[in-house]
């Protein structure tokens, strides 16, 4: 009798494991084949909200919004900056092809 009960228990467990594996495989395959929705062209070519241009030569960019912050480098007329924020008369942004998170005095920018 014990052998029969054990056999039934094993068949039940085998069936349960097989069913679970089948469900997991089915769920995994549907996730694996689901393709993300294509991005629209406007998302792929999204321009920054505001671009500022340096209007003089030898303009310092700094590590913070004020002359008490260290000068990290200099830029010249025509250099573009993606605007990220402003504190007082200082604009923070990312220089095109250069450092990010730099600060430039607003008088030296055309935004």
DSSP file (Angstrom, degrees, kcal/mol; ACC not computed):
  #  RESIDUE AA STRUCTURE BP1 BP2  ACC     N-H-->O    O-->H-N    N-H-->O    O-->H-N    TCO  KAPPA ALPHA  PHI   PSI    X-CA   Y-CA   Z-CA
    1    1 A X     >        0   0    0      0, 0.0     4,-2.2     0, 0.0     5,-0.2   0.000 360.0 360.0 360.0 -39.9    0.0    0.0    0.0
    2    2 A X  H  >  +     0   0    0      1,-0.2     4,-2.2     2,-0.2     5,-0.1   0.876 360.0  54.1 -63.0 -37.3    2.8    2.3    0.8
    3    3 A X  H  > S+     0   0    0      2,-0.2     4,-2.1     1,-0.2    -1,-0.2   0.868 107.7  50.1 -65.2 -38.7    4.3    1.8   -2.6
    4    4 A X  H  > S+     0   0    0      2,-0.2     4,-2.4     1,-0.2    -2,-0.2   0.912 111.3  47.9 -67.4 -43.9    1.0    2.7   -4.4
    5    5 A X  H  X S+     0   0    0     -4,-2.2     4,-2.3     1,-0.2    -2,-0.2   0.896 112.1  50.3 -63.3 -40.2    0.7    5.9   -2.3
    6    6 A X  H  X S+     0   0    0     -4,-2.2     4,-2.4    -5,-0.2    -1,-0.2   0.904 109.9  50.3 -65.8 -40.6    4.3    6.8   -3.1
    7    7 A X  H  X S+     0   0    0     -4,-2.1     4,-2.4     2,-0.2    -2,-0.2   0.915 111.4  47.9 -63.9 -44.0    3.8    6.2   -6.8
    8    8 A X  H  X S+     0   0    0     -4,-2.4     4,-2.6     2,-0.2    -2,-0.2   0.911 111.7  50.4 -63.6 -41.9    0.7    8.4   -6.9
    9    9 A X  H  X S+     0   0    0     -4,-2.3     4,-2.6     1,-0.2    -2,-0.2   0.913 111.1  48.8 -62.0 -43.4    2.4   11.2   -5.0
   10   10 A X  H  X S+     0   0    0     -4,-2.4     4,-2.7     2,-0.2    -2,-0.2   0.909 111.7  48.8 -64.6 -41.8    5.4   11.0   -7.4
   11   11 A X  H  X S+     0   0    0     -4,-2.4     4,-2.5     2,-0.2    -2,-0.2   0.907 112.3  49.2 -63.8 -40.8    3.1   11.1  -10.5
   12   12 A X  H  X S+     0   0    0     -4,-2.6     4,-2.3     2,-0.2    -2,-0.2   0.925 113.2  46.1 -64.3 -44.5    1.2   14.1   -8.9
   13   13 A X  H  X S+     0   0    0     -4,-2.6     4,-2.7     2,-0.2     5,-0.2   0.906 112.5  50.6 -65.0 -41.5    4.5   15.9   -8.2
   14   14 A X  H  X S+     0   0    0     -4,-2.7     4,-2.5     1,-0.2    -2,-0.2   0.912 111.6  48.0 -62.5 -42.8    5.8   15.2  -11.7
   15   15 A X  H  X S+     0   0    0     -4,-2.5     4,-2.4     2,-0.2    -1,-0.2   0.901 112.5  49.1 -64.5 -41.0    2.6   16.5  -13.3
   16   16 A X  H  X S+     0   0    0     -4,-2.3     4,-2.4     2,-0.2    -2,-0.2   0.912 112.6  47.0 -65.8 -42.8    2.7   19.6  -11.2
   17   17 A X  H  X S+     0   0    0     -4,-2.7     4,-2.7     2,-0.2     5,-0.2   0.918 112.6  49.9 -65.7 -42.9    6.4   20.3  -12.0
   18   18 A X  H  X S+     0   0    0     -4,-2.5     4,-2.3    -5,-0.2    -2,-0.2   0.916 111.8  48.2 -61.5 -43.9    5.8   19.7  -15.7
   19   19 A X  H  X S+     0   0    0     -4,-2.4     4,-2.2     2,-0.2    -1,-0.2   0.907 112.4  49.0 -63.9 -41.3    2.8   22.1  -15.7
   20   20 A X  H  X S+     0   0    0     -4,-2.4     4,-2.7     2,-0.2    -2,-0.2   0.921 111.3  48.8 -65.1 -44.1    4.8   24.8  -13.8
   21   21 A X  H  X S+     0   0    0     -4,-2.7     4,-2.6     1,-0.2    -1,-0.2   0.898 110.7  52.0 -62.4 -40.0    7.7   24.5  -16.2
   22   22 A X  H  X S+     0   0    0     -4,-2.3     4,-2.3    -5,-0.2    -2,-0.2   0.908 110.9  46.8 -62.5 -42.5    5.3   24.7  -19.1
   23   23 A X  H  X S+     0   0    0     -4,-2.2     4,-2.8     2,-0.2    -2,-0.2   0.921 113.5  48.4 -66.0 -43.6    3.7   27.9  -17.8
   24   24 A X  H  X S+     0   0    0     -4,-2.7     4,-2.8     2,-0.2    -2,-0.2   0.901 111.9  49.3 -64.6 -39.7    7.1   29.4  -17.0
   25   25 A X  H  X S+     0   0    0     -4,-2.6     4,-2.5     2,-0.2    -1,-0.2   0.913 112.1  48.6 -64.5 -41.3    8.4   28.6  -20.5
   26   26 A X  H  X S+     0   0    0     -4,-2.3     4,-1.9     2,-0.2    -2,-0.2   0.929 113.9  45.8 -64.1 -44.9    5.3   30.1  -22.1
   27   27 A X  H  X S+     0   0    0     -4,-2.8     4,-1.9     1,-0.2    -2,-0.2   0.912 113.6  50.0 -64.7 -41.9    5.6   33.3  -20.0
   28   28 A X  H  X S+     0   0    0     -4,-2.8     4,-2.6     1,-0.2    -1,-0.2   0.890 109.9  50.3 -64.0 -39.8    9.3   33.5  -20.7
   29   29 A X  H  X S+     0   0    0     -4,-2.5     4,-1.8     1,-0.2    -1,-0.2   0.872 109.5  50.2 -69.9 -34.5    8.8   33.1  -24.5
   30   30 A X  H  X S+     0   0    0     -4,-1.9     4,-0.8     2,-0.2    -1,-0.2   0.870 114.0  45.5 -71.1 -33.3    6.1   35.8  -24.6
   31   31 A X  H  < S+     0   0    0     -4,-1.9     3,-0.4     1,-0.2    -2,-0.2   0.906 112.5  51.1 -71.8 -41.0    8.3   38.2  -22.7
   32   32 A X  H  < S+     0   0    0     -4,-2.6    -2,-0.2     1,-0.2    -1,-0.2   0.834 114.1  43.0 -67.4 -31.7   11.3   37.3  -24.9
   33   33 A X  H  < S+     0   0    0     -4,-1.8     2,-0.4    -5,-0.2    -1,-0.2   0.579  85.9 107.7 -92.5  -8.2    9.5   37.9  -28.2
   34   34 A X     <  -     0   0    0     -4,-0.8     2,-0.4    -3,-0.4    -4,-0.0  -0.563  59.7-152.1 -72.1 123.1    7.7   41.0  -27.2
   35   35 A X        -     0   0    0     -2,-0.4     3,-0.1     1,-0.1    -2,-0.1  -0.766  17.8-112.5 -95.9 139.9    9.3   43.9  -29.0
   36   36 A X        -     0   0    0     -2,-0.4     2,-0.1     1,-0.1     3,-0.1  -0.345  41.9 -94.0 -66.6 151.7    9.2   47.4  -27.6
   37   37 A X        -     0   0    0      1,-0.1    -1,-0.1    -2,-0.0     2,-0.0  -0.439  49.2-103.8 -64.7 136.9    7.2   50.0  -29.4
   38   38 A X        -     0   0    0     -2,-0.1     2,-0.2     1,-0.1    -1,-0.1  -0.353  35.8-113.3 -64.7 141.9    9.3   51.9  -31.9
   39   39 A X        -     0   0    0      1,-0.1    -1,-0.1    -3,-0.1     2,-0.1  -0.489  32.1-112.6 -73.2 142.7   10.3   55.4  -30.8
   40   40 A X    >>  -     0   0    0     -2,-0.2     4,-1.7     1,-0.1     3,-0.7  -0.370  26.5-111.1 -71.6 158.6    8.8   58.2  -32.8
   41   41 A X  H 3> S+     0   0    0      1,-0.2     4,-1.4     2,-0.2    -1,-0.1   0.851 116.9  58.1 -59.9 -36.2   11.2   60.3  -34.9
   42   42 A X  H 34 S+     0   0    0      1,-0.2    -1,-0.2     2,-0.2     5,-0.1   0.842 106.4  48.9 -66.6 -31.2   10.6   63.3  -32.7
   43   43 A X  H X4 S+     0   0    0     -3,-0.7     3,-1.1     1,-0.2    -1,-0.2   0.885 109.2  52.1 -72.7 -37.8   11.8   61.4  -29.6
   44   44 A X  H 3< S+     0   0    0     -4,-1.7    -2,-0.2     1,-0.3    -1,-0.2   0.780 118.6  35.8 -69.6 -26.3   14.9   60.1  -31.3
   45   45 A X  T 3< S+     0   0    0     -4,-1.4    -1,-0.3     2,-0.0    -2,-0.2  -0.054  82.1 158.0-117.0  29.8   16.0   63.6  -32.4
   46   46 A X    <   -     0   0    0     -3,-1.1     2,-0.2     1,-0.1    -3,-0.1  -0.366  29.6-147.3 -63.6 126.9   14.8   65.5  -29.4
   47   47 A X        -     0   0    0     -2,-0.1    -1,-0.1     1,-0.1    -2,-0.0  -0.595  28.1 -92.3 -90.1 154.3   16.7   68.8  -29.0
   48   48 A X        -     0   0    0     -2,-0.2     3,-0.2     1,-0.1    -1,-0.1  -0.267  35.0-115.2 -62.4 156.0   17.5   70.3  -25.6
   49   49 A X  S    S+     0   0    0      1,-0.2     2,-0.3    34,-0.2    -1,-0.1   0.862  96.4  10.4 -62.1 -37.1   14.9   72.8  -24.3
   50   50 A X        -     0   0    0     33,-0.3    33,-2.3     2,-0.0     2,-0.5  -0.981  62.0-164.8-149.5 132.2   17.3   75.7  -24.4
   51   51 A X  E     -A   82   0A   0     -2,-0.3     2,-0.3    31,-0.2    31,-0.2  -0.971  10.7-161.5-117.1 129.7   20.8   76.2  -26.0
   52   52 A X  E     -A   81   0A   0     29,-3.0    29,-2.6    -2,-0.5     2,-0.4  -0.803   5.7-148.3-106.7 152.1   22.9   79.1  -25.0
   53   53 A X  E     -AB  80 110A   0     57,-2.0    57,-2.4    -2,-0.3    27,-0.2  -0.978  20.1-118.5-123.6 133.2   25.9   80.5  -27.0
   54   54 A X  E     - B   0 109A   0     25,-2.8    24,-2.8    -2,-0.4    55,-0.2  -0.496  22.6-164.0 -68.7 134.5   29.0   82.1  -25.6
   55   55 A X        +     0   0    0     53,-2.1     2,-0.3    22,-0.2    54,-0.1   0.226  62.7  40.3-109.3  13.2   29.3   85.7  -26.9
   56   56 A X  S    S-     0   0    0     52,-0.4     3,-0.4    19,-0.0     2,-0.3  -0.946  80.1-103.0-151.0 169.0   32.9   86.5  -26.1
   57   57 A X  S    S+     0   0    0     -2,-0.3    19,-0.2    19,-0.3    -2,-0.0  -0.711  95.2  21.8 -98.1 150.4   36.4   85.0  -26.1
   58   58 A X  S    S+     0   0    0     -2,-0.3     2,-0.4    17,-0.2    18,-0.2   0.812  77.4 168.6  69.2  31.7   38.3   83.7  -23.0
   59   59 A X  E     -C   75   0A   0     16,-2.6    16,-2.5    -3,-0.4    -1,-0.2  -0.657  30.1-130.4 -82.2 126.9   35.1   83.2  -20.9
   60   60 A X  E     -C   74   0A   0     -2,-0.4     2,-0.4    14,-0.2    45,-0.4  -0.491  14.5-157.9 -73.1 140.8   35.7   81.3  -17.7
   61   61 A X  E     -C   73   0A   0     12,-2.5    11,-2.8    -2,-0.2    12,-1.2  -0.975  18.8-160.2-116.4 143.4   33.5   78.4  -16.8
   62   62 A X  E     -CD  71 103A   0     41,-2.8    41,-2.1    -2,-0.4     9,-0.2  -0.630  31.6-115.9-122.7 170.3   33.4   77.4  -13.2
   63   63 A X  S    S+     0   0    0      7,-1.8     2,-0.3    -2,-0.2     8,-0.1   0.442  96.9  11.3 -84.7  -1.8   32.5   74.6  -10.8
   64   64 A X  S    S-     0   0    0      2,-0.3     2,-1.8     6,-0.2     5,-0.2  -0.965  94.4 -75.6-164.6 174.2   29.7   76.6   -9.1
   65   65 A X  S    S+     0   0    0     -2,-0.3     2,-0.3    25,-0.1    24,-0.1  -0.458  98.2  41.8 -84.1  69.2   27.6   79.7   -9.4
   66   66 A X  S >  S-     0   0    0     -2,-1.8     3,-1.5     4,-0.1    -2,-0.3  -0.875  88.5 -94.9 167.5 162.4   30.0   82.4   -8.3
   67   67 A X  T 3  S+     0   0    0      1,-0.3     4,-0.1    -2,-0.3    -1,-0.1   0.650 113.6  70.8 -71.4 -13.7   33.5   83.8   -8.5
   68   68 A X  T 3  S+     0   0    0      2,-0.1    -1,-0.3    -3,-0.1     2,-0.2   0.603  84.4  86.2 -77.3 -10.0   34.4   82.0   -5.3
   69   69 A X  S <  S-     0   0    0     -3,-1.5    -5,-0.1    -5,-0.2    -3,-0.0  -0.625  93.5 -93.5 -89.1 151.2   34.2   78.6   -7.2
   70   70 A X        -     0   0    0     -2,-0.2    -7,-1.8     1,-0.1     2,-0.5  -0.295  33.2-115.7 -67.2 145.7   37.3   77.4   -9.1
   71   71 A X  E     -C   62   0A   0     -9,-0.2    -9,-0.3     1,-0.2    -1,-0.1  -0.698  28.2-174.4 -76.6 124.3   37.8   78.1  -12.8
   72   72 A X  E     -     0   0A   0    -11,-2.8     2,-0.3    -2,-0.5   -10,-0.2   0.653  58.1 -52.5 -94.9 -19.5   37.6   74.8  -14.6
   73   73 A X  E     -C   61   0A   0    -12,-1.2   -12,-2.5     2,-0.0     2,-0.3  -0.980  54.9 -92.0 169.4-172.7   38.5   76.2  -18.1
   74   74 A X  E     -C   60   0A   0     -2,-0.3     2,-0.3   -14,-0.2   -14,-0.2  -0.952  24.1-165.3-132.3 151.8   37.7   78.8  -20.7
   75   75 A X  E     -C   59   0A   0    -16,-2.5   -16,-2.6    -2,-0.3   -17,-0.2  -0.886  12.8-135.6-130.3 163.5   35.5   78.9  -23.8
   76   76 A X    >   -     0   0    0     -2,-0.3     3,-2.1   -19,-0.2   -19,-0.3  -0.706  41.0 -63.0-118.0 168.9   35.3   81.2  -26.8
   77   77 A X  T 3  S+     0   0    0      1,-0.3   -22,-0.2    -2,-0.2    -1,-0.1  -0.159 119.5  29.5 -48.9 135.4   32.6   82.9  -28.8
   78   78 A X  T 3  S+     0   0    0    -24,-2.8    -1,-0.3     1,-0.3     2,-0.2   0.209  80.7 136.2  96.6 -14.8   30.3   80.5  -30.5
   79   79 A X    <   -     0   0    0     -3,-2.1   -25,-2.8   -25,-0.1    -1,-0.3  -0.479  47.2-139.2 -66.0 133.0   30.7   77.7  -28.0
   80   80 A X  E     -A   53   0A   0    -27,-0.2    16,-2.3    -2,-0.2     2,-0.4  -0.680  16.6-167.7 -98.2 151.8   27.2   76.1  -27.3
   81   81 A X  E     -AE  52  95A   0    -29,-2.6   -29,-3.0    -2,-0.3     2,-0.7  -0.996  22.1-131.3-138.6 127.4   25.9   75.1  -23.9
   82   82 A X  E     -AE  51  94A   0     12,-2.7    12,-1.8    -2,-0.4   -31,-0.2  -0.732  35.1-125.6 -78.4 116.0   22.8   73.0  -23.1
   83   83 A X  E     + E   0  93A   0    -33,-2.3   -33,-0.3    -2,-0.7    10,-0.2  -0.419  40.1 163.9 -66.3 129.4   21.0   75.0  -20.4
   84   84 A X  E     -     0   0A   0      8,-3.0     2,-0.3     1,-0.4     9,-0.2   0.546  59.2 -40.0-120.3 -17.3   20.2   73.0  -17.3
   85   85 A X  E     - E   0  92A   0      7,-1.4     7,-2.7     2,-0.0    -1,-0.4  -0.975  47.8-121.2 170.3 177.4   19.4   75.6  -14.7
   86   86 A X  E     - E   0  91A   0     -2,-0.3     2,-0.4     5,-0.2     5,-0.2  -0.999   8.9-172.0-148.6 140.5   20.2   79.0  -13.2
   87   87 A X  E >  S- E   0  90A   0      3,-2.5     3,-2.0    -2,-0.3     2,-0.2  -0.954  71.3 -50.5-131.1 113.4   21.1   80.5   -9.8
   88   88 A X  T 3  S-     0   0    0     -2,-0.4   -23,-0.0     1,-0.3     0, 0.0  -0.429 123.9 -17.7  60.4-125.3   21.1   84.2   -9.7
   89   89 A X  T 3  S+     0   0    0     -2,-0.2    17,-3.1   -24,-0.1     2,-0.4   0.141 119.1  96.5 -97.4  18.5   23.1   85.5  -12.7
   90   90 A X  E <   -EF  87 105A   0     -3,-2.0    -3,-2.5    15,-0.2     2,-0.4  -0.922  58.6-154.3-114.9 133.8   24.9   82.2  -13.3
   91   91 A X  E     -EF  86 104A   0     13,-2.8    13,-2.4    -2,-0.4     2,-0.4  -0.889   5.5-154.0-107.2 133.9   23.8   79.6  -15.8
   92   92 A X  E     +EF  85 103A   0     -7,-2.7    -8,-3.0    -2,-0.4    -7,-1.4  -0.886  34.5 124.9-105.7 137.5   24.6   75.9  -15.3
   93   93 A X  E     -EF  83 102A   0      9,-2.4     9,-2.5    -2,-0.4     2,-0.5  -0.952  56.2 -81.4-168.6-172.2   24.8   73.6  -18.3
   94   94 A X  E     -E   82   0A   0    -12,-1.8   -12,-2.7    -2,-0.3     6,-0.2  -0.944  37.5-133.3-113.8 120.4   26.7   71.1  -20.5
   95   95 A X  E >   -E   81   0A   0      4,-2.3     3,-2.0    -2,-0.5     2,-0.3  -0.517  30.7-108.0 -71.9 136.5   29.2   72.4  -23.0
   96   96 A X  T 3  S-     0   0    0    -16,-2.3   -16,-0.1     1,-0.3     3,-0.1  -0.503 103.5  -0.3 -65.2 123.0   28.9   70.8  -26.4
   97   97 A X  T 3  S+     0   0    0     -2,-0.3    -1,-0.3     1,-0.3     2,-0.2   0.662 130.6  64.9  72.6  16.1   31.9   68.5  -26.8
   98   98 A X  S <  S-     0   0    0     -3,-2.0    -1,-0.3     1,-0.2     0, 0.0  -0.618  91.6 -24.0-145.5-156.7   33.2   69.3  -23.3
   99   99 A X        -     0   0    0     -2,-0.2    -4,-2.3    -3,-0.1     2,-0.3  -0.150  53.4-138.7 -62.6 155.1   32.6   69.2  -19.6
  100  100 A X  S    S+     0   0    0     -6,-0.2    -6,-0.2     1,-0.2    -1,-0.1  -0.801  75.6  31.2-112.8 156.9   29.1   69.0  -18.2
  101  101 A X  S    S+     0   0    0     -2,-0.3     2,-0.2    -8,-0.3    -7,-0.2   0.839  81.0 150.4  69.2  34.4   27.6   70.7  -15.2
  102  102 A X  E     - F   0  93A   0     -9,-2.5    -9,-2.4    -3,-0.3     2,-0.4  -0.607  38.9-133.1 -98.5 161.2   29.6   73.9  -15.6
  103  103 A X  E     +DF  62  92A   0    -41,-2.1   -41,-2.8   -11,-0.2     2,-0.4  -0.938  20.9 179.8-118.0 134.3   28.6   77.5  -14.6
  104  104 A X  E     - F   0  91A   0    -13,-2.4   -13,-2.8    -2,-0.4     2,-0.1  -0.995  36.5-106.2-133.3 139.4   29.0   80.6  -16.8
  105  105 A X  E >   - F   0  90A   0    -45,-0.4     3,-2.0    -2,-0.4   -15,-0.2  -0.429  31.3-127.1 -63.9 134.5   28.0   84.2  -15.9
  106  106 A X  G >  S+     0   0    0    -17,-3.1     3,-1.9     1,-0.3    -1,-0.1   0.738 102.6  69.4 -61.0 -28.0   24.9   85.1  -17.8
  107  107 A X  G 3  S+     0   0    0    -18,-0.3    -1,-0.3     1,-0.3   -17,-0.1   0.737  98.3  53.5 -63.4 -20.9   26.3   88.3  -19.4
  108  108 A X  G <  S+     0   0    0     -3,-2.0   -53,-2.1   -54,-0.1   -52,-0.4   0.272 102.3  75.3 -96.2  10.4   28.6   86.0  -21.5
  109  109 A X  E <   -B   54   0A   0     -3,-1.9     2,-0.6   -55,-0.2   -55,-0.2  -0.945  60.9-154.0-125.4 144.3   25.8   84.0  -22.9
  110  110 A X  E      B   53   0A   0    -57,-2.4   -57,-2.0    -2,-0.4    -3,-0.1  -0.959 360.0 360.0-110.3 110.0   23.0   84.5  -25.5
  111  111 A X              0   0    0     -2,-0.6   -60,-0.2   -59,-0.2    -1,-0.1   0.398 360.0 360.0-111.0 360.0   20.2   82.2  -24.5
